[in-house]
């Protein structure tokens, strides 16, 4: 069996990385802000699967308020190719009418997926919808999305780890690192042997 060490040979920490300690600090900082901002509100966190899961779990542990958690799964990618249409795979299982919603996302690239989810959720008449995102590729935005809580603004590089994936791999890394785009074909070949 191939090890994670072999997969990591395709990453490049010299271009961009975020340590486990920094990720913990981001979750703590945003969690404390949400605790302050949502006093006496009916809070629902909605995680965008699959990538938001580690961030959502750490964030929720840092929010000192009663809250509910649910998930939605939407994709603007089919076989790693970006498209303009959204594919809805899983819907939330909580009634959000008159509730205060925070959508929790791992990374915002173009904003297309997030804009589609906001449009869908607004039809369900929540009291408010805000966004908490771990990473924001602000230079890649095609859609205007107002983000209330941003963990870190990053350059337009390809990153994996802490929920972020390439072909479903790397999500289990406890940190975030960049992958050299020039190595993706080689990485594909390696993954196909697993």
C-alpha positions, -999 to +999 in steps of 0.1 A: +000+000+000+012+035-009+017+059+020+007+095+025+044+104+024+044+093-013+014+115-020+030+144-002+060+143-026+036+161-051+030+191-027+052+222-024+053+239+010+076+265-005+048+281-025+021+281+002+012+264+034-008+269+066+002+250+097-021+231+120-014+257+147-025+285+123-056+266+113-065+262+150-060+300+156-083+308+126-111+286+139-107+301+174-107+337+162-138+332+139-156+311+166-152+339+192-164+365+167-195+344+159-201+339+197-201+376+201-222+385+170-249+358+175-259+362+211-297+355+216-300+342+180-312+309+166-280+299+150-276+272+123-243+263+107-246+248+072-214+231+060-207+227+023-196+191+019-171+177+016-143+201+021-158+222+050-160+193+074-127+197+094-131+235+095-168+233+105-160+209+133-132+230+147-152+262+143-183+248+161-161+238+191-151+274+193-186+288+193-199+293+228-236+293+219-264+268+213-265+259+176-275+233+151-254+219+123-265+206+090-249+200+056-255+206+019-235+191-009-233+210-041-207+207-069-197+229-098-171+203-108-176+171-127-146+149-130-123+178-118-136+201-146-153+234-135-187+241-150-212+269-149-240+247-136-245+233-101-252+197-092-271+194-059-263+161-042-275+165-006-299+191+009-301+204+045-323+186+070-333+215+092-360+241+087-341+274+085-371+297+083-367+326+108-332+312+118-298+329+115-277+309+091-239+308+087-227+289+056-194+274+064-171+269+034-135+256+031-124+278+001-139+304-022-126+303-057-150+318-083-179+322-058-203+303-082-211+275-059-216+298-029-238+322-048-260+293-059-263+279-024-272+314-011-299+318-037-313+284-028-313+291+009-328+326+006-360+310-008-364+292+026-368+326+044-341+325+071-337+356+092-302+361+080-275+344+059-238+350+064-207+332+054-176+319+072-148+308+049-115+293+058-097+304+026-106+331+002-090+333-033-101+369-037-084+373-071-103+343-085-139+356-078-163+357-107-194+362-086-198+389-059-202+373-026-202+391+008-182+372+033-186+381+070-159+358+084-127+352+064-100+330+079-072+339+054-069+355+020-046+334-002-030+337-036-045+319-066-026+286-060-039+250-059-041+238-023-049+206-005-053+194+031-077+200+060-107+190+039-094+203+006-088+176-019-074+166-053-095+137-066-107+130-031-072+126-017-053+148+009-085+158+029-070+141+059-039+162+062-039+183+094-025+213+075-028+230+041-002+229+014+001+239-022+004+214-051+024+223-081+001+224-111+029+211-133+028+179-112-009+171-116-005+147-145+022+128-125-001+129-095-030+115-115-009+086-126+002+079-091-034+081-078-046+057-105-022+031-091-038+032-057 
